[in-house]
């Protein structure tokens, strides 16, 4: 088997937005302090008729438009998420029906905090390389919410990214992948508890930065690549500060990471975060560009990818709605409407 990579990609970001200034107003926080903490201006919010399933469907349809293939050519669908609408029922099987895929396709929902979407890409790569399937679909999607008034309330959001993986019609070859995982308890939620809990002292250095830096360095060591060999870099973005800092730690200039940072305008889409950032790079990069992508999931782990774009990239960009389209087409809501949309208002009888 020869090269394997991205054949098509697509994203979906809900049009509704709530500003961090509005959230700070409700909870009596200083909006300037909040902005300085997270570097997030606003976050996306799904409407009352949207959830992780509807977002995954829209992103996948956009990916298929760019790939230009019949959905029946897909042999697998892997969905990375931690906000399924059903406790027991997969999103992947719904996608098979909604997209018109063959029912003989492999279908699995995956969970590893915010990196399962990148794990979905790795799994699709393996099936394509083995010859078991011609194309595979990998989706990263979440529609999360934090405890009202707590710090996650300022950043968590909704969005999806989907990637068709194959060996024909590649727009970005996946040159190499490297994984780095450990038992680091930085973020968790026990069954029956409504909101996730942060292991505060574990969140930054031993979790996010350690795993992303080690995965990226190991990939470069294995391939002989240097930071200067990459034209772009995109990292998981729980806020806009972390990816900037990790780029500095790796010796990657800010101008190479700016294009992949979208969290400041839509918030942290969890499994969609790094993949939406990658999509924005693909929609603006030239053929022959090398991209470093490193995901992160609490618990904790990272996947580092080296990708290089091909001559087929420019012709596929305009086939579906871009990240820029979703960033620009938006409508603002207040906090009361946000609570209603997310079913966070409880009626006690």
Beta strands, then each sheet from edge to edge (+ up, - down):
strand 1: 5-12
strand 2: 16-19
strand 3: 42-45
strand 4: 74-80
strand 5: 106-110
strand 6: 135-143
strand 7: 158-166
strand 8: 172-184
strand 9: 187-188
strand 10: 197-198
strand 11: 232-235
strand 12: 290-294
strand 13: 299-309
strand 14: 331-332
sheet 1: 5+ 4+ 6+ 7- 1+ 8- 13+ 12- 11-
sheet 2: 3+ 2- 14-
sheet 3: 9+ 10-
end
